[in-house]
Structure formats: structure tokens, C-alpha cells
Amino acid sequence: MTQETSVRADGDGTPPTGGRTLKARHALATLLTAGAALTGFTVLAGGADAARPMATAVMRTAQGERIGRVEFFDRRQATTVEVRLHIAGGTPVRAFHGLHVHANDVPENGTGCVADPMAAASTWFVSADGHLKSEGENHADHLGDMPSVLVNAGGTAAATFTTDRISPRLLDGKAVILHAGPDNFGNVPVGTGVDQYTANGPQAVAKTLATGNAGDRFACGVLTLG
């Protein structure tokens, strides 16, 4: 059944400027924008649904303190990652910190984000295992390698970036680790040249190839799909 809508004329006999239809659309747009501001979601052009993260990790320290979250959004051709952190203390501020997705796939090491705050920091969150990667990959070519985040003087950190290495659909049960130190992304020129470095031992090279030598694991969050 077809429904017809009449347009009321102004006093001069011409249709009103904007009309009720445009006013109704404007009211609807205002309502959607207000709702987006309240919920924290973004209203997409064309009337699409509000953007929601496909995978989320709530980040906690070894002491159990919640310091923020890392969210992964599916953007068709790539994945957008949003990082929001607020660290009260316990890690250097005004400094970069390594951030990676870890595989969390070796039950013998434990599962998820396990840490004893009374134990040495080097033991924290080893249960999350190594970086998420394909066979034969070195750092910083791992699937789970991401840009470092900068923690500001007030302990806050915020970052948004895009990666096409992995889809959020594959992240369920994986873990995000925030490290105590910066990531060198494998950029350590080892050699005999005057502008190169001589490794003190094979472990120095091995850590760079495995983790970017970003130090202990400061915070952890297991990714869940939602």
C-alpha cells in the first residue's frame, strides 16, 4: 500500500522552506548525535549502526589495578586499534612502552593474565606466552606487533592506529601486553662498523628478534569478542 504525504503551503501558496520532512530529519539527526555523545559511540554516515569494538581487552597490572582498555574495530580492509590508559603509578611516565598481542596458547605456562605481585616482575604474565606470530617471523614482523604507546606526565596514554596484519575475529582468547620499557622494533644495527653495535652476547640479539627487548610485562588483558 502506498501512503501519500501532503506538503502544507505557506501563506503565499508556496511550499514552506525546509518543510516538516526536513525539520523531522534535523530532529532525528540531533537525537542520534546526542545519543552518540552519551554512549561514546560514533554515528556513521548513511545511517549505519554505531561503531562497536569487535574485540576488547581490559588492562590490569600485576596488583589487579584496572588501567584502561584496548579495543579492536573491524574496518573491512583493516583493523583499527584504540588504546586508552590511565596509570596511577609504577611505570615510567613521559616514556614509550611496548604494546603487543600475545598468543596465550601454551597451557603449560598458565592461561590468561596471571601474575603474583610479590614475585619478581620478570615472572609477571608469562602465562600469556610469546607474541602472536606466524612460523618463522621475527620481531617486528609478528602479527601481534603494534606501535608503542606514549605515557604522558599524568599517567595517561591514548593512541589510535590501523593494522592490516590481523582481523579482530581471530583475537578471541589472545592477550594484550603493555611492557615496562620501549620497543626497539628490531632496529638495532649489530656489526663492526663505527655506527653499529657489538652484542654482549647472543641473548641480546635473541631478545630483540623475539620481543623488541621491551622489558618486563607491566599490564595484561585477555581479549574477548563482543
LINNOR-V449498 format. One record per backbone hydrogen bond with DSSP energy under -0.5 kcal/mol. CO is the residue of the C=O (numbers start at 1). NH is the residue of the N-H. E is the energy in kcal/mol with one decimal. If there is no record, write none. Layout:
# LINNOR-V449498
co: {CO,CO}
nh: {NH,NH}
e: {E,E}
This chain:
# LINNOR-V449498
co: {6,8,10,14,17,18,19,20,21,22,23,24,25,26,27,28,29,30,31,32,33,34,35,36,36,42,42,44,45,48,54,55,56,57,57,59,59,60,61,65,65,67,68,69,70,71,72,72,73,73,75,78,79,80,81,82,83,84,85,86,95,97,98,99,100,100,101,102,105,106,107,112,114,114,115,116,120,121,121,123,125,126,128,130,132,134,138,142,144,146,149,149,150,151,151,152,155,156,157,159,161,163,167,168,171,174,175,176,177,177,178,178,181,184,186,188,189,193,197,197,201,201,202,203,204,205,206,207,207,207,208,209,212,214,216,216,218,219,220,221,222,223,224}
nh: {8,16,13,10,19,22,23,24,25,26,27,28,29,30,31,32,33,34,35,36,37,38,39,40,41,44,51,47,48,44,226,72,224,59,70,67,68,220,64,61,67,86,59,84,57,82,54,55,75,80,77,75,163,73,161,71,159,69,157,88,151,149,179,146,102,177,132,175,107,109,110,114,125,127,117,119,123,124,217,126,128,129,104,103,144,137,141,145,101,99,97,151,152,94,95,155,87,152,85,83,81,79,170,171,174,223,102,221,100,179,218,219,98,187,188,190,197,196,191,199,204,205,206,207,208,209,210,211,212,213,212,139,184,181,180,218,62,178,60,176,58,173,56}
e: {-0.5,-1.1,-2.2,-3.3,-1.0,-1.4,-1.9,-2.8,-2.3,-2.6,-2.4,-2.3,-2.6,-2.3,-2.2,-2.5,-2.3,-2.3,-2.4,-2.3,-2.0,-1.7,-2.1,-2.0,-0.6,-0.6,-1.4,-1.0,-0.5,-0.5,-1.8,-2.9,-2.0,-0.6,-2.4,-2.5,-0.9,-2.5,-1.8,-2.1,-0.5,-3.0,-2.3,-2.2,-2.5,-2.6,-2.8,-1.6,-0.7,-2.1,-2.2,-2.5,-2.8,-3.1,-2.1,-2.7,-1.9,-2.1,-2.2,-0.6,-2.7,-2.2,-2.9,-1.2,-0.5,-2.7,-2.8,-2.3,-0.6,-2.2,-2.0,-1.0,-1.8,-0.5,-0.7,-1.9,-2.1,-1.4,-0.6,-1.2,-1.8,-1.8,-2.4,-3.1,-2.7,-1.8,-2.9,-1.1,-2.4,-0.5,-2.1,-0.6,-0.6,-2.0,-1.2,-2.2,-3.7,-3.3,-2.9,-3.2,-3.4,-2.9,-1.9,-1.8,-2.3,-3.5,-4.2,-1.7,-1.9,-0.5,-2.3,-1.9,-2.8,-2.9,-1.7,-0.9,-2.5,-1.7,-2.5,-0.6,-1.0,-0.9,-2.5,-2.5,-1.3,-2.3,-1.7,-3.0,-1.0,-1.4,-0.9,-3.0,-2.1,-2.2,-2.9,-0.7,-0.7,-2.4,-2.3,-3.0,-0.5,-2.8,-2.2}
